[in-house]
Amino acid sequence: MTASTTTNDPLSVEEIRSDFPSLTVPMHGKPLVYLDSAATTLKPRPVLETIQEFYGHRYGTVRRAVYGLSEQATAAFERTRKTVTRFINAPTSRSIVFTKGTTESINLVASSWGKTHLRPGDEVLISAMEHHANIVPWQLACEATGAQLRILPMNSSGELLTEELDTLLNKRTRLVAVTGLSNALGTINPIQEICSRAHAQGSLVLIDAAQMAGHMAIDVQALDCDFLAFSGHKVFGPCGVGVLYGKPEILETMPPYQSGGDMIREVTFEKTTFADIPVRFEAGTPAIVEVIGLGSALEYIHSIGFEQIGAHEKDLLRYGTDLLEQIPKLRLIGTAAHKSSILAFILEDVHAHDIGTILDQAGIAIRAGHHCAQPTMKFFGVAATSRASLSIYNSREDLDALALAIDEVITLFRS
Amino acid sequence: MSFDLYQQVILDHNRKPRNCGALEGHTHTCHGHNPLCGDDYTVYLKVTNEQIEQVTFEGNGCAISKASASMMTQSLQGKNIDQAQALFEEFHQMVLGNLDAESTETQLGKLKIFQGVRAFPSRVKCASLSWHAMHTALTQKEDEVSTE
């Protein structure tokens, strides 16, 4: 392994790594090199401790009971709503809906907003690099309402062709749904520009921030987006919890997504009246401890700071890009000028799944496949890519190990 | 690095697949596709009086799937339909880990090299895709098979 220096690194990787117990568990007898944070991040000790402490000593239901345990749990649950509000600089905690994850957040909007606001002939615009979670709900919403799905194209570097917005955005456009940071390519999209241009045509904007949320500061008021969705498990938090931000005046126009307990005001057998936002969209007992664990994860991110995170990941991306570009027969997929945290590539003559299996034997966890973005794969003319994705706990040594292992794959397949 | 799974025989068949290409005058064919990883093969068989005269395949995918398809075509030459279906069953059970090809008497021969796949559950479908296509072609249930 090539020796690397991290002395100029503004973020103490060693210190961060010591917060993540998963990194101490060997894989196939080798130290774990975890390069799949775009799929899901490892969990830091404060999140693990919060979950254990809460389930162990402070567990109770929320919003229902009059006893102390439940009141404390409700307070901790609602404190997390305030933490999320601060995390994305939302105007009010009424605009924060807890969901199962980004997928449910988008489905909520596509189903509740879509079925009440989309009409035949309306248009929904998505981009060519969306995750299936930001494609399929809109296809179904369009099918159900007679609206049309339009696609904002990209170039061969994986950059959106925003000049096409001149024709794609028109008075029929009701919603633009676009990712802030592509999970397959690493492209950072110009969502500020997209928001202002969409609004100028009277269209709403939904930002899929699943990838973005762990890497870049989000300010929904500065962006002026109408909806924004992200998941807990990609920001060092638990699985099974996510967030939908919606402008309160828009959420108020939307009917319930699911129905049942908790989201009602009054139920009789003749008629039900529904609770105010955001509880209207939170039917059933929520993932109480996971929500509280998400709060702990966001506080953990806050304690490091996005400036530090951004600088560290920018250094890693540059270092990793330089290393991979030196490998003959390797082609990076996704080379946008404005990019973050993702190194997706193909090797001539070696399928991504073979690379993934061989790297796994060296203790290196990367993702091989279509990354739930089959239209993106089709655009680049590949069935699958290998993807190394970076996070705060990765080091230059991780990338050295990756490059070395890829060299060995090439040697093996040439032999 | 050395790996049980990526032995030279497999790498060689991946690089120089045998019996690769469409087969004119085939009597049976089936397209096998795994949408999750993009492995995509078509298997062609020419069968006369229950006897397999020729087997070919075409398509693309990972080294495991391609080597498996290539070695399957070799191992089926000269077999009859019943023998081919029996071999499918042995191969399938071996890669699933239900049959120990080292300690059991089988017709697998060189195909035992794929026994290592059982340690990689996510790759079992790669090794078995062309076999499923062949099995389906001979059973003539349909002309499309998918492993996910």
Chai-1 contact restraints between the chains, C-beta under 6 A:
chainA,res_idxA,chainB,res_idxB,connection_type,confidence,min_distance_angstrom,max_distance_angstrom,comment,restraint_id
A,H351,B,C62,contact,1.0,0.0,6.0,A-B,restraint_1
A,H353,B,C37,contact,1.0,0.0,6.0,A-B,restraint_2
A,H353,B,C62,contact,1.0,0.0,6.0,A-B,restraint_3
A,D354,B,C62,contact,1.0,0.0,6.0,A-B,restraint_4
A,D354,B,A63,contact,1.0,0.0,6.0,A-B,restraint_5
A,Q361,B,F3,contact,1.0,0.0,6.0,A-B,restraint_6
A,A383,B,G38,contact,1.0,0.0,6.0,A-B,restraint_7
A,A384,B,C37,contact,1.0,0.0,6.0,A-B,restraint_8
A,A384,B,G38,contact,1.0,0.0,6.0,A-B,restraint_9
A,E408,B,M1,contact,1.0,0.0,6.0,A-B,restraint_10
